[in-house]
Amino acid sequence: WEPSKKKFMTMLETFKPDLVGFNMKTMNRWTTYEAVKIIKEKLPKTKIVVGGCHATIMWKQLLENFPFDAVVIGEGEITFPELLDALENDKNLRSIDGIAFKENGVIIKNQPRKLVEDLDTLPSVNNDYFLDENSKVAFMLTSRGCPHLCSFCSTSLHWERRCRSMSAKAVLDEIERVLKKYPKIEEIRFMDDVFTIDNARVIEICKGMIERKFNLKWRCSGRVYPISAEMIRWMEKAGCIMVGFGVETGSQKLLDQLGKAAKVEQIIEAYKTIYENSTKIVPDTYLI
């Protein structure tokens, strides 16, 4: 926080923003509170908006205890520009889906924003914030959500209980765009909660990687079911070196209590499928 604080203070003093937006995760909430306090001391007229997973779930607590002007609940790609327009032109915030705010001291939560159904329509990430000409690893998110309801996971609260995916072509085009701009990239890490849930889509992506001669190493995460031998073989051909499985525990009693909707036999079968169909893919294990 200390080196970040110095950079943050310099940005406030030089840029003097009309509005500051924060992406709040539970792990960074305290530094966000510190930053908000600094903004209010240095630039009391600056608007402050917060979004992200923690804000989506804890919107009421945040508005009750901190001087946020609005909370973006859920996905922000459509909501945030509408909110900026409303704040800039003094429009009534009640007309904007997917936000909560205070009006005359009363907390108001508008109706939810509908999720973006076609992820292909969203603009590409500006990787210049994360990558440079010497970067060797790129991170990508090609889907949102998970159809399951594990008790320890916030995904279903943030993105509902379903999975939406970019098309295979859009994923391949995005990889190609990144490789052209950052030619030293050697590895892609797919950060999807359940990258492997649609075996046919994964196979299509793998075939495209081979056809386009990407020659990359890559990693992903998924559940232990469904995992097919065909998918694993194509993943190896396309350069996959690791699949992370949300195993959590080897106890069926605990799996049931966690709401994992998985059987111990499925865990064993997933590892067998990898060992029997690949010599290069390492099955990584997530445990609680």
Long-range contacts (C-beta under 8 A, 24 or more apart in sequence): 1-31, 1-34, 4-31, 5-34, 5-35, 5-38, 8-35, 8-38, 9-38, 9-42, 12-38, 12-39, 12-42, 12-43, 13-42, 16-43, 16-46, 17-43, 17-46, 18-46, 18-47, 18-88, 19-46, 19-47, 19-48, 19-49, 19-84, 19-87, 20-46, 20-47, 20-48, 20-49, 21-48, 21-49, 21-50, 21-51, 21-80, 22-48, 22-49, 22-50, 22-51, 22-52, 22-55, 23-51, 23-52, 24-50, 24-51, 24-52, 24-53, 24-54, 24-55, 24-62, 25-52, 25-53, 25-54, 26-53, 26-54, 29-54, 33-66, 36-66, 36-67, 36-68, 40-67, 47-87, 49-80, 49-83, 51-76, 51-80, 53-154, 53-158, 56-157, 56-158, 57-154, 57-157, 57-158, 59-100, 59-109, 60-100, 60-107, 60-109, 63-100, 63-101, 63-102, 63-107, 64-107, 69-101, 69-102, 70-99, 70-100, 70-101, 71-99, 71-100, 71-101, 72-98, 72-99, 73-98, 73-99, 73-100, 73-109, 73-112, 73-113, 74-98, 74-112, 74-113, 74-115, 74-158, 74-159, 75-113, 75-115, 75-116, 75-144, 75-159, 77-116, 77-122, 78-113, 78-116, 79-113, 115-144, 115-159, 115-160, 115-164, 116-164, 117-164, 119-143, 119-144, 119-164, 119-165, 119-166, 119-170, 120-166, 120-167, 120-170, 124-174, 124-177, 127-178, 127-181, 127-182, 131-178, 131-181, 131-182, 131-185, 132-182, 133-182, 133-183, 133-184, 134-184, 135-182, 135-184, 135-185, 136-184, 136-185, 136-186, 136-187, 137-185, 137-186, 137-187, 137-188, 137-189, 138-178, 138-182, 138-185, 138-187, 138-188, 138-189, 139-188, 139-189, 139-191, 140-171, 140-174, 140-175, 140-178, 140-188, 140-189, 140-190, 140-191, 141-190, 141-191, 141-192, 142-166, 142-170, 142-171, 142-174, 142-190, 142-192, 142-195, 143-192, 143-193, 143-194, 143-195, 144-192, 145-193, 146-193, 146-194, 146-197, 147-194, 147-197, 148-194, 148-223, 148-259, 148-260, 148-261, 149-259, 149-261, 150-246, 150-248, 150-258, 150-259, 150-260, 151-257, 151-258, 151-259, 152-248, 152-258, 152-288, 155-193, 163-193, 163-194, 163-197, 163-198, 165-198, 165-201, 168-201, 168-204, 168-205, 168-208, 169-208, 171-205, 171-208, 172-205, 172-208, 172-209, 172-212, 175-209, 175-214, 175-216, 176-212, 176-214, 179-214, 179-216, 185-216, 186-216, 186-217, 187-216, 187-217, 187-218, 187-219, 188-216, 188-217, 188-218, 188-219, 189-218, 189-219, 189-220, 190-218, 190-219, 190-220, 190-221, 191-221, 192-220, 192-221, 192-222, 193-221, 194-221, 194-222, 194-223, 195-220, 195-221, 195-222, 196-220, 196-221, 196-222, 196-223, 196-226, 196-227, 196-231, 196-243, 197-222, 197-223, 197-226, 199-226, 199-227, 199-228, 199-230, 199-231, 202-231, 202-234, 202-235, 203-230, 203-231, 203-234, 205-238, 206-231, 206-234, 206-235, 206-237, 206-238, 206-240, 207-234, 207-238, 209-238, 209-239, 210-237, 210-238, 214-238, 214-239, 215-239, 217-241, 219-243, 219-244, 219-284, 220-244, 221-245, 221-246, 221-286, 222-246, 223-262, 224-262, 224-266, 224-267, 224-269, 224-270, 225-262, 225-266, 225-269, 225-270, 227-269, 227-270, 227-273, 227-274, 228-273, 229-273, 229-276, 229-277, 232-273, 232-274, 232-277, 232-278, 232-281, 233-277, 233-278, 235-278, 235-281, 236-277, 236-278, 236-279, 236-280, 236-281, 240-280, 240-281, 241-280, 241-281, 241-282, 242-281, 242-282, 242-283, 242-284, 243-274, 243-281, 243-282, 243-283, 243-284, 244-284, 244-285, 244-286, 245-270, 245-271, 245-283, 245-284, 245-285, 245-286, 246-286, 247-285, 247-286, 247-287, 248-286, 248-287, 248-288, 249-287, 249-288, 258-288
